[in-house]
Amino acid sequence: MERAFVSAATGVMSSVLGKLADLLHEEYKLAKGVRKDIEFLRSELSAMNDLLYVLAEVEELDAINKGWRDRLVRKIKKIRVSLQVAHQIKELKDRAVEESKRQKRYKLDGRLVGASPSNNKVDLRMCALWVETEKLVGVDGPRDEIISCLMPEGEEQEPWQQVRTLSIVGCAGLGKTTLANQVYQKIKGEFECSAFVSVSQNPPMKDVLMKICSQVGATASMADDELILVANLRERLQKKRYIVVVDDIWHSDPWEIIGQALVKTSPGSIIIITTRLKDVAQSCCSSHGGRVYDMKPLDDHNSKRLFFKRIFDSEDKCPHELESASKDILKKCTGIPLAIISISSFLAVDVPQSPDHWNKVKESISSPLPGRNKPIDTMKSVLSLSYFNLPHHLRTCLLYLSAFPEDCEIERDRPVCRWVAEGFVDPEPGESPYEAGLRYFNVLINRSLIQPWKEDKGGVVLSCRVHDVILNFLASKSLEENFLNLLDPSGFLPPSSPHSKVRRLSLQNTNNQEQCWMKSIKPHVRSLACCVDSKELHPLTEFEAVRMLDLENCGSLRNVHLANIEMLLQLRYLSIRRTRVSELPAGIGQAQRLETLDIRDTDVDQLPSTIVLLEKLARLFVSSKVMFPAEGISRMKGLEQLACFSIRGQPHGFLKELGELTNLRILEALWAGMDENYYEGSEWGIFTSSLRALGSHKLHSLDFSMTMYEIKNPIPMDSSFPALPRLRAFSIGLISTVPIWMGTLANVELLQLHICNFTLEDLRPLGDMPALETLVLDVDRYGGPFTIVSGAFQRLKSFRVHKLYQLLFMPGSMPNLKHLDIKGLTYTWGSNIDLGIQHLASLSKVEMLVKAWRNNREGVQALEAETRRFLDAHPNRPTLTFNSFFTKSNLYRGRWEQ
């Protein structure tokens, strides 16, 4: 608790120091003598910040330290407001001197704990680890047992028979949702309607019913109340064979409403419920008839398998001297997968591999008190250990995730850009704030504090989720520290202290009390996230100190609500994504501190000419239909990221000035509606000229794709397309062939190609790229056979290929490959079932989708069996996901068969 309170204050202090640095740079605005006072104040506050970091590492503070800390934290928050007025600098200096003398007088002291270095990228093993967890929780055991219970083989289904219901009950972190989802994914194809919805602790029932309606195809409107939605669902499901999973129910009240909508007399239908509470499970089953399934923890063998897989990348590589400590740590985890993943990630990232260090970790996991909930206490202890051993900046960023609703899929750029706006990131030399935020995001994944959810074809994590156990832990910490306040379906959570004010607010629901307090807190709010419709938000200009304004998914937001947005002088971040706004106000150009603007999935199709006045704007996210002003874009020198506009139809002046954005690092552009002569026009020449200029500046990531294309008109990779030697990530398609110069891209780490035809000659230059770690080949026409020879792709860690015939890995090839994903591998009669996978020494995850004529089913089964045999014998025991697709006719006859 003591350390938790300080960590948010260090984040606030960093923001204050950043503002002082800004003031020093704006020298022309400073009155005489003020500059020296600012320099003194910055020095004093930096020293105080160092001491705050020390205090953050102390479990229990004495009265003197605690009093000084609390007084300082309150004054820091006042300083942030006062920095807007230059004449108050003298007063702030006096305050700093007073606190410095007080600290020296009472000789406050603490201890400093060094933080381990953080990684820049997601550890590819993490995605494989979550797959491994799913397999241990469900495959060949509970999943098949539940399916057998719900769909007994050989049993005739009587037309009068009611639905079958099953409640999965178990403690937090056990994997109930994972198990239910595995059952659902396995059998949902056999039903006419299907839905999977999460309820959580205090659900807005209308939203839950709307989600079920959308998934099963029932009529639904935002104007409908719960009774209408229930009636619509009953009408839709009547005499339909359906499967519905209702995940994470905490009490019986929501089920009374949902249960009314799920028709009992639909023959052969299935309802699956997950809950932590036995009485809720029994109550849900009693209304529809069914049984309760008690989920068990992992046994000792599977617990060890998961634990060692994360730390050593194999279950057989644990050093002998660590076996005893490992056994004791696993005993305290009591077979809870989330606890095992959390503690093993902590050991893998933060703790030296020695018995002394591991035994200290064991002692840090407290044993539950008699009479207490053992799994909950275990998880709290493990999470506290992981949380308090994070570097301070990462603690602050992790706490910030409590602003997102439970079971929410969080797109990566959303928290990253918000961290930047809040001043929580500290870039390393040569690194942009956004890149630092991405690094923080990846570290939190590697520590298993957030779960990777969606990836692009290149394996880049695009979104994450926070497990509800971790989210509840973070929400509790945020409330203790008055770091962030929530208005969720349970009502408004007030500040933890009467002296505290609401600084960050997340609106996740509306209630009748909202009007009473919203107006009073508006002047103090620095950060506002709202994903619901709330009339009390407006006018937004009353949030006079707000830095971050995230209004994504606010369906009632209209153009009028953005009027006078320039009056928000501190605004750094504005998202109106997925709203009905159709026009940005001209005044947007006067929001001079704005750094991130997101207008994707809105009705905006033209940017105002004043947009070019935003010289500090670093990230601009637009939809492909958006048109830019004809001139002035070159004034936006701060722009670092631009996504995702269409080239065709843009003013030539915009395309020309694009090349003058000297700080642009990330560019995403689309091609659409092309004809045969498109590449001969002036648009193409102007754009490629600008692209060449950007390549000589800071551009390091280029995503160049088509929304609609014709095979006859791929992007020409001739001399008109510039080689971009600084690129680190390059995605392009559709192209006809791999140009020779692509092999000279010495810095490219991620390469994604959508290509018409791919030959062995195209493969050779790619194999020599020295920095290449991720390769994605999306082949439009089947190519092959291909042999990956020894010495090729020395640094490659992830290889994904779509549409390929016959692939063979030779000994010594791809020595660092961890993830192999083969989609659309064609199997014909006589195909080789030995792909040479056993030669990939570092492999941890394999995914395969094989296509074949249905008469070749036995051959595909042999291929799967042989692949599993090789992987079972592999020292790393890689996970395998194997799927097959069979055609009714032999589409491949005469093409590859001998």
N, C-alpha and C positions, 0 to 999 in steps of 0.2 A: 504493500500500500504506500509506504513512504517513498520508495523508489519510483513507483508508478506516477505519483503526483508531480515529480520533478521532470520526467521525460518530456511531457508536453510543453513545459516551461522552456526547456532548451530549444525546442522548435520555434517557440515564440521569440526567444532571444535572438536566434539566427535571423529571423525576419526583421527584427529591429536593427541589427547590425547591417543588414543589407540596405535598409532605408538610409542609414547614416552614410553608407558608401555612396548611395545615389545623390545625397545632398552635397557631398564633397565634390562629386563630378560636375554638379550644376553650379559651378563656382560663380557664374555671373549673377546668380540670384541671391548670393549671401551678402549680408550686411557686414560692415567692417568689424573685425574682432570675432564674428560668429564662427568663422572657419576654424580658428584655433580651439574654440570651445567644443566644436563638433569633434575635432580630432581627439581632444582630451576625453570627451564623453565616450567615444568609440573605444578608446584604449581601456578605460575603466570598466565598461560593460563587457568587453572581451575577457577581462580578468574574472569578472563575476560569473560569466558564462562557463569558464573553466571550472570554477568551484561548483557550479550547479551540476556539471557533469560528474564531479567527484561525489557529490551528495546523492546523485541518482544511483550510485552503486552500493549505497549503504542500506541494508535491509531495515534496520530500526535506528531512527535518529534520536539523539537526546533532546531535551527541551530547548536548549540554546540554539542548536543547529536548526531544529524544526521551526522555531520562531523566526529566525533570520530568513530561512527559506520562504516561509509563507508571506512574510512582509515583502521580500524582494519580488516574488512572483506577481503579487498584486500591483506593485509599482511598475514592473515591466509592462504589464498590460496597459497601464495608464500612459506610459511613454509612447506606445505605438500610436495613440491618438494624438498626443501632443506634438509629435514630430511634423505634423502638418503646418505648424505655426512657428516661424523662424524666431520670433522674439522670446519664445519659451525655452530656447536652448540653454540660456544662462541658468534658469531655474532647474532644468534637468541636470546640468552639470553639478549644481549644489547638492541635489539629491544623491547623485552618484558618489560624491565625496563623502557625504554623511554615511551612506551604507558601507563604503569602503573602510572608513574609520571604525564603524561598529564591528565589522568583521575582524579587523586586526585587534581590536580591543578585547574581544572575547575569544580570539584565536580559534576560529572555526577551522576544522580540519576534516579530512576524509581519506578515501583511498581511490586510486584510479585503476581501472581495469582496461587493459588494451583490447581492442576489437580485432577479430580476425579479418584478413582481407576478403573483400567480396568479389564474386565472379561477375563477369559482364554478360554472360549468356546463360540460358536455361540449360541445365544438365540434361542431356537427352535421356538419361536413365530415369528421370522423374516420370515422364509419360509412361515408360515401360513399367515403372513401379506401381502406378495406379491401375494399369491393366493387370498386373500380377495380383494386386489386392482383390480386384473383381473376381479373378479366377479362383483364388483361395476361398472367397466368401461364397461363391455360387456354383462353379462348374463341378459336375459329377457328384454333387452332394445335395445340399439344400435346394438348389434350383430344380433339379430333376425330381426330387422328392415332392416338392410343391406342385409341379406340373402333373405328376402321377395322381396326386390327391384331387386336383381340380378337374383333370381330364383322364379318368381311368381308361386304359386301353381295353377295347372289346366290349365296353358297356354301352348298351343302347340308350339313347337320350329320349325319354318320353316327352311328348309335346306339352304335357301339363307341368313338367318339372320346373321348379323355380331356379333362380340363379344360384350358383355356388359362390359362397363367400369365405374368404380366409383372412384373418388378421395376423400379421407378423409383428410380434412384440419382442422388444429387447432394449438394452440400455443404450445410452448415447455413444456414438462412435463405433457401434458394432457392425454397421454395414447393412442396415435394414433397407434403406433406399436402393443401395446397389443390388441387393438380392431381388427386391421387387422389380427393379428395372430389367434385370437379366431374365426373369420369368416373362415379363411383358414383351421384351424384344424377341424372345424365342417363339412366342405363340400368337402375337397380335395379328399376324397375317392370316390366321384362320377365322377371324371375326369380321363382321360387316362394319362395325363401328369400334373405335378404340380411343381412349383418352388416358393421360397421365397428368395428374394435377397435384400440387403441393399445397397443404393447408396451413401449416405452422401454428404458432401459439394463439394469435388473435387475428384471424383472417377476416378481411372484408368479404363477406359471403357472396355479394353480387359479383365481385371479380372472379371468385372461384367458379361460380356457375357459368359466367361468361366464357371462361377458359374451357370448361367441359363442352359447352355449346359449340365453340369454334372447332374443337377437335373431332366431335362426332357429327358435325354438319347440321346442327339444330339452328333454327332461326333465333337471332339475338340482336338486341339494340341497346345502346347506352341508356335509352329512355325507359327500358323495361325494368320493373321492380323484381324482387326475388320470386314472388308468386307467379308472375308471367314466365320467368325463365324456367322455373320448375315445371310449369305446364308445357312449355315448348320442348323441354327435354323428355318428358314422359311421352309426348306425341311422337317424337323422333325415335325413341328407343322401343316403342311398343312393337312387339313381334320381331324385333331386330336381335340378332345374336351379337352381343357386345362384350368388351372387356374394358373395365375402368379401374385404374389404380389411384387410390386416394392416399397420398403420402403425408406422414408426419402430423397425425391428428393428436391434439393434446387433451381434449375433453369431448364430451358426448354432444354438446349443443350443435356444433357444425354438422355432425353426422345426421342429426335429426332432419336438417334441411336437405343435405345431399342425398340422404337415403330416400326421401320422398320423390326425388327426381329419377332415381334408378329403379326402373320398373322391375318388380319381383317375378313377373310371369313371362319374361322373355327367355324362352327355352335355350339352354346351353350357354347362357351368359355367365361371366365371371366378374367378381368384384374382389380386389385385393386392397387391404388397408395396412398401413404401418403406423405403429405408435410405440411410445416408451412405457405406456401405462397398461397394466394387465386389466384393470377394471374397464378402461375405455375399449380395449380389444374385445372383451366379453360383451360389452354393451352393443358395440357395432355388429357383432356376429348374431346376437340374439334377435335383432330386428329383421334380418334377412336370412337367418339360418346359415350356420357355417361352423367353422372350427378355428381355434387359436393355435398358431404355430410359434413356439418359443424358440427364438434364435439363440444359438450357442456361440460362445467365444471361439476363437481359433485354438486348435490344440497345440501342444508344445512343438510338434514338428513343423507345422505351417507357420507358427509364430517365429521360429528360428529362420525359416526360409525367407520370410518377408523382411525380417530384421537384418540379416546378413546380406540380402540382395541389395539393400539400399547402401550399406556401408562399404562392402567389399565387391559389389557387382557380381557376387556369386555366393551361393550358400555353403561352399566348401573351402573358402579361403580365410576363415577366421584364424588368426594366430593363436597358438595354444595358450599363451599367457593371458589372453583376453577371454577365454572360454568361461571361466568362473564368474567374472564380472558380468558377462553377457547373460549368463543364466539367471543371475540375481536381478538384473535390470528387467529382463523379460518376465520374471515372476511378478514383479510389481506392475507390469502392464496388463496382467490378467487376461491376455488373449484379445484385447480390444485393438482392432486394426488401426484406428486413428491414433491411439496412444503409441503403438509400435512405430508407425510411420513418422510421427512427430519426434520421438526420442532418437530414433535411428538417424534422421536427418540432422538433428542437433549434434549427435556424435560424429557424423560424417563431415560436417562443415566446421564445427567450432572446437572440437576436443582432440588433443593429441592421442595417438593410439598407444597408450600405456596403461597398465593395471591401476596405478595410482590415480590417474585422471578419471578413469572410468568408474572406479570405486567412489570417487567424490560425487560423480553424477548420480550413482546409485543412492548415496546417502541424501542427495538433494531431493529425491522423489519421496515425499512424505508418505507414511503408511496411514490409511484411513483410520479414524477413530472408531471405537465400538459403537454400533448403532447407526453409523452414518452410511450414506449411499456410497459403497466402495468404488464402482466405476466412475461416478461423478467426481469423487475426491481424487481418484487417480488421474483423470483427465485434467483437472484444475492444476494439480501439482506438475504434470508434464508440461502443460501450456505455460505456466508461470516460469518454469525453467527456460523454455525456449524464448519467451517474451523478454525476460530480464537479461538474457545474454545477447540480445540484439544490440547492435550499435544504436546510439540515441536517435539518429536521423531515421533509421528504419523503424524504430518503435513508433515514432510519430506518424510515419506513413502507414504503418499497419493499423494503428488506432483509427486513422482516417477512414478505413474501409468499413467501420461500423456505421457510416452514413448510408450504406447501401442496404436495401431490404433483404430479408431472409430469402434464401433460395433464388437470388437474383444472379443472372449471368452478367458479369461485369466486363465490358469490352476494355481491352488493355489501355487504350489511349485516354479513356475517361478518367481513371484515377491518376495516371501519369501527368496529364496536363493540369489536373487540379492540384496535385502536389506542387507543381512548378508555380502555379498562380499563388498558392499559399506561402511560398518561400521555404518549402521544406527540403528542397534538394540543394546539394552542394557539389557543383560540377568539378571534376578534375581538370587539370590543365589541358586545353585543346578539346574539351568535351562541352557540348551544349547542355543547357538545363534539361531539355527533353531527353537527351541521350543518358544523362545521369538518372532521370526518372525511370527509363527503361531498365537500366542496370539495377535499380532498387526493386523493380517489379520482378525481375528474373531471380534476384537473391531470395525474395520471399517465396517464390515457387520452389527453389532449390532447398529451402528449409522446411518445405511442406506446410507452411502456414497459410498458403492459398493453393488451390488445386487447379492445374491447367485444365481448360475445358474444351475450347475449340482451337484448332491449328489450321494454318493455311497449307497449301500443297507442299510448301518448303519446310514444313515442320515448325514454323514460327508460331508461338502461342499468341492467339488473337484475343482470347478472353479467359476469364477465370471464375471460380466460385469460391466462396468462403463457407466452410462447413458450419452448420448451425451451432455446433458446440463451441467452435472458435469464435464465431460471430457474437454469441452471447457473452463470452469471456471479454471480448473487445468492447462490447457495449457497456458492460459493467465497469471496466477500467475508464472508459471515456466519461461516464457519469461521475465517477469518483474524482476525476481530475478537472471536471467542468470543461473538458476538451471539446465535446460535441453533445448536443441535445437532440433528442428524437421526438417527433410526433408520429407514433406508429398507431396501429389499430387499438392499442390498449389505452391511448391517451398521451397527453404531454408529459414528458419527463423533465421536471424542474431542475435548476442548477443544484449542485450538491451543497452549496453554502449560501447563506443569505447575502454574503458580500459579493457573490459571483454574478456575472451577467451572461446572457446567452450570446456567445461569440460565433458559434457555428451551429446551424440549424438544418436538420433533415426532415422534411415533411413527407411522410409515407402514407398518411391518411388524413382525413378531415373530421372534425367533431364539433359539437355545439359550443364548446368552450373557446374555440379558436379566436373569435372576435374579441374576447375579453382581454387577451394578453398580446395578440399579434402587434397592435399599434405601439404598445409600450416597449417592445423589444427591438423594433425595427432599427432605431438609430445605432444600436450596439452590434448588430449582426455583421460579421465579416465574410461569412460563407453561407450561402443558401442553396440547398438542393431540394427540388420539389418535383415529384413524379406523379402528383395528383392535381386535380382541379381545385383551386382555392381562391375564392373571390377576395379574401382578406389580404392576399399578396399585393394587390394593386391599390394605389400606384406604386410601381417598383422604385420610383425615385425617392421614396421615403426610407429605403435601405441606403442611407447616405454614405455609409462606411464600407459597403460590400465590395469585396475583391473578386469573389467567385460566385457566379450566378448560373446554376445548372437547371434549366427548365425543360429538359428532355422529356418527351411524352406528356407534356401538359396540353391536353387536347383542346382546352378552351382558350389557349393563348392566341391572340389576334394582333394584327398590325398596330392597333391603337395602344396596346399595352406596352409597346416599345418606344412610344413617344417620349422625347426628352431623355433618352437613355444616356446621352452625353453628360448629364448632370451627375452621374455616378463617377466621380473623379478618380476613385481608387480601383475601378473595374479592370481586372486582368483577364478574366475568363468569362465567356458568354456562350452558352449552348442553347439553341432553340430547336434542336434536332427533333424530328418526328412531331412537329406541331403544324398548325394550319396557317402560319405566317406566310404571306405572299410577297411582302416587300420590306426591305430594310429602310429605316428612316435615314434621310440625308444627314442627320446629326450624328450618325454613327462615326463619321470621320473625325469628330471632335473628342471621341473617347480615347485620348492620347496614351493612356497606359495599357490599353487592351493588347494582350499577347496571344490569346487563343480565341478564335471565332469558329463555331460549328453550326452550319446551316443545312446539313445534309437531311434529305428526306422531308423537306418543307416544300411549299409552293413557290418559293423564290426562284425566279429564272433570270433575273438581271441584277447585277451588283450596281449600287449607286456610284456615280463618278467620284463621290467623296471618299470612297473606300481607300483610295490611294494616299489619303492623308494619314493613314495609320502606320506611321513609320516604325513603331515598336512592335507591330503585329508579327509574331514569329510562326504561328500555325494557323492556316486557313483551310477548313474542310468544307467542300461544296459538293453538290450533286452534278452529274454529267451534263444536265440541261442548262446549267448556269452560264450566262454570258458575262464577260469582263468588260470594263471600260476600254475604249479605243486607245487611250493614252494615259500615262501617269504611273503605270505599274512599277516602273523602274525606281520610283521614289520610295518604294516599300523595301528599304535596304535591310530591315530586320527580319524579313521573311526567310524562314529556315525549312518550312514544310508546306507543300501545296498539293492538295488531293481533293477530289479526283475529277478533273474537268475533261471535257471532250475538246479535241483540237479543232475538229471541223466546224466551220461557221464562226469561229472567233475572229475578232477584228485583227487585221494584219499588224496594226500598231502594237497590240497586246503581245502577239507572238514574237514580234521583233524585240520589244523591251524585256521580254522574259529572260533573255540572255544576259541582262544587266543586273540580275538579282545575285549579287556576288556572295551572299551568305546562304543561298538555297542549298540544302543538304539532301532533302528527300522530295522526289517528284513522282506523282502518280498521274498518268494521262491515259485517255481512252481514244480509240479510233472507232468511228461508226459510219454506216451508210456509204461505203466506198464503192467506186466504180472503176472501170479499167484504166481511166486516165487520171485517177486521183493523184498519184505520186508525181505526175508531171506538172501539177499546178504550183502556183507561188506559195500556197500555204505550207506544202511539204518542204520546199526549199528554205522558207523563212524559219520554220520550226527546227529543222535539222541544224541550221546555222546557229540558232540560239542554244540548241542542245550542245553543240560543240563548244560554245563559249562557257556554258555552265560546267562542262566537264573540266575546263581549265581553272575553275574556281573551287568550290567546296562540295559539289554534288557527289554523294557517295552511295545513293540508293535511287534506282530508277525502276519503276513498274510501268510497263508499256503494253497494254493489252487491247483486245477488240471486244466490243459488246456484241456486234453482229459482223460476220465476215463471209466471204466467198472463197472457196479453195483457190480460185483462179487469181486472187489478188492478195497474196501474202505481203507482209512488210518487206521491202527490198533491203537486203543487208549488203548492198554493194558500196561503192565509194561514197555515195551520198549520205550514208549513215555513219556518223562519227564513231571512232573508237574512243572509249572513255576510260582512260587508264586509272583514274582515281576510284572507280566504282568498287564498293564492297558487297553490294547486293544488286542483282540485275535480273529482272523478270521481263520477258518479251514473248510475243506471239500474236498472230501466227507468222512464222517465217518459213521459207522454203528449204533452207539449208544452213548449216553452221559455217559462218565465215572463218577464214583462216586466222584473222586477227583476234578472234575471240580467245584463242589460246595464249595470247600475249597479255591478257588481263590479269596481271600478277597479284592484284589485291582482292579479287572477287572471292568472297567466302560463301555466298549463296547464289546459285545460278538456277533459274527456272525457265525452261524453254518449251514453248508450244510450237511444234515443228511438223511440216507436212510429211516428209519422208526422212527417216533416220537410218543411216548406213554405218557400217563399221568404220568407214573413212571419217565420218563425223565424230565418232567416239574418241579417236586418237588425240586430237588437240585438247579435248576436255580433260583427258587423263593426265595431261602434263601441267595443268594449271596448279601452281604451287600452293595457293592459299585456300583452295576449294574445300569446303567442309560439308556443304549441302548441295545435292544435285537433284533436280526434278525434271524428268523428261515426259512430256505429254505428246505422244506420237499420234498424228492424225491418221496415218495409214500404217498398218502393221509392218514392223521391220524385224530383221534378224536373219539367221541366228547370230548371237553375239557372244564373244568370249572375252572376259575381263582377265587380262594377263597380269603376271607378277610385275610389280613396280609401278603400276598405274594407280592413280587416285590415292596417293600416299596419305593425305590428310583427311580424306572424306570420312564423315561420321554418319551421314544420313543420305540414303539413295532411294528415291521414289521414281517409279517408272509406270507409265500407263500405255497399254497396247504394245506388247512385245512378243515375239515368237522366239522361243528357245534362248535361254540365258545360262551361261556356264561361268562359274568363278574358279579360276585356277589357283593353286597354292601360292601364297604370297600376295594375292591381289587384295586391295582395299583393307590394309592391315588394321585400320582404326575405325572401320565401319561398325556402328552400334545399332542402327535402325535400317532395316530393309523393308520396303513397301512395294510390292509388285501387283499392280492392278491390270487385269485384262491379259494375263499370260495365256497364250493359246496352246491348248493341248490337242494334238492329233494322234492318230494311231501310230505307234512306234516312237513317240517322243521320248526323249531321255528323262527318266524320273530322278536322276541324280543331278542337281543343279550346282553342286560343289559348295553348298552353304557351309559345310563343315570346315571349309578353308578360311572362313571369315573369323579371325581369332578374337575380335573384340565384340562380337555380336551380342545384343541383349534383347532385341525385339524384332519379330518378323510378322508381316502382314501379307497375305496372298489372296488374290481373287483370280480363279482360273476359269476360262471359258472353253467349252467343248461341245461337240455334238453329243446328244444324249446316249448314243450307242457306245460312246467312249467313257461312260460313267466309271467302269471298273478301273480304267487306266488312271483317271483322276483320283480315285480312292487310293490307288497304289502310290501315286505321287504324294498325296497327303501323308500316308503311312511312312513312306521313306523319309520325307522331310521331318516328321516328328521323331523318327528314329535317330536321325543325325543330330537334331537339337537336344534330345534327351541325353545323348552321349557327349554333347558339347560342355566344356568346363563351366561356362557361364549359365547354362540352362536357360537359353533365351525363350521368351514367351512367343507363342504362335497363335495368330488368328487366321484361320483358313476358311475361305468361302468359295463356292463354285456356282457357275451359271451354265445351264445346259440348253442348247437350241434344239428345236424339233427337227430341223433339217441340217444337213451337213454343209454349213456355209463355207467351210475351209477346204473342201475336197478339191484336189488338183492344184492347190496353191502351195502347200508345203509337203503334203504326203508324197512319198516316193512311189 
